[in-house]
Amino acid sequence: MNVTINRTTLALVQGDITTLEVDAIVNAANERLAHGGGLARTIARKGGPAIKRESRAWVREHGPVETGSAAITSGGELKAEYVIHAVGPVYGSAAEPAKRLASAVESSLAMADRHELRSVALPAISTGIFGYPVEAAAKVMLDAALGYLEGETGLERVVFCLYDQQAFDTFARTLRELRPGTAT
């Protein structure tokens, strides 16, 4: 499913984000950029030791990554040249979770722009072990991405890569609601 905003294609796909051929993939990270579980663990395992090493170095140099912000490392052995580590909120324990989730999306896209990247893929940030409901996350994330892409950006392709069919269907339905007339 694709929609065009200005000169950028926003796409929804189902699959494994670590296999996508994009300039950067987004990791649903924690503030310490630890890669202990979920998507972060998969990215570190498939991308090799460089990602963990660079994540530790980032935190040593800059401190923990605040919720709603992003950091960047190389992609190690992944197809993507970079990994953007976006820290979304833990649902139910963070103040203003929607605002923080939207900020994580916007921070990821802005990081890609700062590094002059043309394509980036995002997962459903915070919907795993952070417990954000997929339906609510889809609205917040897509709304934030669409708003960002309506502004000035060098991004040509933004992909939301959803791991399972239920998440894909939820994001697709939400995108059709936000952009009526969007084809499947």
C-alpha positions as CSV (number, residue, x, y, z in Angstrom):
1,M,0.0,0.0,0.0
2,N,1.5,3.4,-1.1
3,V,0.5,7.0,-0.8
4,T,2.5,10.0,-2.2
5,I,3.0,13.1,-0.1
6,N,4.7,15.9,-2.1
7,R,7.6,14.0,-3.6
8,T,7.8,11.2,-1.0
9,T,6.2,7.8,-1.2
10,L,4.9,6.4,2.1
11,A,4.5,2.7,1.9
12,L,3.2,0.0,4.2
13,V,4.7,-3.5,4.0
14,Q,4.6,-6.6,6.1
15,G,7.8,-8.4,6.8
16,D,11.2,-8.4,8.5
17,I,12.5,-4.8,8.7
18,T,16.1,-6.1,8.8
19,T,15.9,-7.4,5.2
20,L,14.7,-4.2,3.6
21,E,16.9,-2.3,1.1
22,V,16.6,1.2,2.5
23,D,19.2,3.7,3.6
24,A,18.2,3.3,7.3
25,I,16.0,1.1,9.4
26,V,14.5,2.4,12.7
27,N,15.0,0.4,15.9
28,A,12.4,0.6,18.6
29,A,15.0,1.3,21.3
30,N,15.2,2.0,25.0
31,E,16.9,5.0,26.5
32,R,20.2,3.2,27.0
33,L,20.3,1.7,23.5
34,A,20.6,-1.8,25.0
35,H,19.8,-4.6,22.6
36,G,18.5,-7.2,25.0
37,G,15.1,-8.2,23.5
38,G,12.5,-7.7,20.7
39,L,13.4,-5.9,17.6
40,A,16.6,-4.4,19.1
41,R,18.0,-7.8,19.7
42,T,17.2,-9.0,16.2
43,I,18.8,-6.0,14.7
44,A,22.0,-6.4,16.8
45,R,22.1,-10.1,16.0
46,K,21.7,-9.7,12.3
47,G,23.8,-6.5,12.1
48,G,26.7,-7.8,14.1
49,P,28.8,-6.4,16.9
50,A,29.3,-2.9,15.4
51,I,25.8,-1.9,16.2
52,K,26.1,-2.7,19.9
53,R,29.5,-1.2,20.1
54,E,28.4,2.1,18.4
55,S,25.2,2.2,20.6
56,R,27.3,1.9,23.8
57,A,29.7,4.7,22.4
58,W,26.7,6.9,21.6
59,V,25.3,6.6,25.2
60,R,28.8,7.2,26.7
61,E,29.3,10.3,24.6
62,H,25.7,11.8,24.7
63,G,24.0,10.1,27.6
64,P,20.8,8.2,27.5
65,V,18.5,8.9,24.6
66,E,15.4,10.7,25.9
67,T,12.0,9.2,25.1
68,G,10.7,10.8,21.9
69,S,14.3,11.2,20.6
70,A,16.6,9.3,18.3
71,A,20.2,8.3,17.9
72,I,22.0,6.8,14.9
73,T,24.6,4.1,14.3
74,S,25.9,2.3,11.3
75,G,23.9,-0.7,10.1
76,G,26.8,-3.1,10.6
77,E,26.2,-6.1,8.4
78,L,22.6,-5.2,7.5
79,K,21.5,-4.1,4.1
80,A,20.7,-0.7,5.5
81,E,23.7,1.6,5.9
82,Y,22.3,3.0,9.2
83,V,20.1,2.1,12.2
84,I,18.2,5.0,13.7
85,H,17.4,4.1,17.3
86,A,14.0,5.8,18.3
87,V,12.9,5.7,21.9
88,G,9.2,5.5,22.2
89,P,7.2,5.6,25.4
90,V,6.4,2.8,27.7
91,Y,2.6,2.8,27.5
92,G,0.9,3.5,30.8
93,S,4.0,4.8,32.6
94,A,5.0,7.8,30.4
95,A,3.3,11.2,30.5
96,E,1.7,12.2,27.2
97,P,2.4,8.9,25.4
98,A,0.9,10.0,22.1
99,K,3.0,13.2,22.0
100,R,6.2,11.2,22.8
101,L,5.4,8.5,20.2
102,A,4.8,11.2,17.6
103,S,8.1,12.8,18.6
104,A,10.0,9.5,18.2
105,V,8.7,9.2,14.6
106,E,9.5,12.9,13.8
107,S,12.9,12.5,15.4
108,S,13.7,9.4,13.3
109,L,12.7,11.2,10.1
110,A,14.6,14.3,11.0
111,M,17.7,12.2,11.8
112,A,17.4,10.6,8.3
113,D,17.1,14.1,6.8
114,R,20.1,15.4,8.7
115,H,22.2,12.5,7.3
116,E,20.8,13.2,3.8
117,L,19.2,9.8,3.5
118,R,16.6,9.0,0.8
119,S,14.8,6.1,2.3
120,V,14.0,4.9,5.8
121,A,11.9,2.1,7.3
122,L,10.1,2.2,10.6
123,P,8.5,-0.5,12.7
124,A,5.5,-0.1,15.0
125,I,7.5,1.7,17.7
126,S,6.5,0.9,21.3
127,T,3.9,-1.7,20.4
128,G,6.1,-4.7,21.5
129,I,7.3,-4.9,25.1
130,F,6.5,-1.2,25.7
131,G,2.8,-2.2,25.4
132,Y,1.4,0.6,23.2
133,P,-1.8,-0.6,21.6
134,V,-1.3,-1.1,17.9
135,E,-4.5,0.8,16.9
136,A,-3.6,3.8,18.9
137,A,0.1,3.7,17.7
138,A,-1.0,3.4,14.0
139,K,-2.9,6.7,14.2
140,V,-0.2,8.5,16.1
141,M,2.7,7.2,14.0
142,L,1.0,7.7,10.6
143,D,-0.3,11.1,11.5
144,A,3.2,12.2,12.6
145,A,4.8,10.8,9.5
146,L,2.3,12.4,7.1
147,G,2.6,15.7,8.9
148,Y,6.4,15.6,8.6
149,L,6.3,14.7,4.9
150,E,4.1,17.6,4.2
151,G,7.0,19.8,5.2
152,E,10.4,20.2,3.6
153,T,12.3,16.8,3.4
154,G,14.8,15.1,1.2
155,L,13.2,11.7,1.9
156,E,12.0,9.9,-1.2
157,R,10.6,6.8,0.5
158,V,9.3,6.1,4.0
159,V,8.3,2.6,4.7
160,F,6.3,1.3,7.7
161,C,7.3,-2.3,8.0
162,L,4.8,-4.3,10.1
163,Y,5.9,-7.6,11.4
164,D,2.5,-9.4,11.4
165,Q,-0.7,-9.3,9.4
166,Q,-2.8,-7.8,12.2
167,A,-0.5,-4.8,12.6
168,F,-0.3,-4.4,8.8
169,D,-4.1,-4.5,8.5
170,T,-4.5,-2.0,11.4
171,F,-2.0,0.4,9.8
172,A,-3.6,0.0,6.4
173,R,-7.1,0.8,7.7
174,T,-5.7,3.8,9.6
175,L,-3.9,5.1,6.6
176,R,-7.1,4.9,4.5
177,E,-8.9,6.8,7.3
178,L,-6.3,9.5,7.4
179,R,-6.0,9.7,3.6
180,P,-9.3,8.7,2.1
181,G,-9.0,7.4,-1.4
182,T,-5.7,5.6,-0.7
183,A,-5.5,2.4,-2.8
184,T,-4.5,-0.9,-1.2
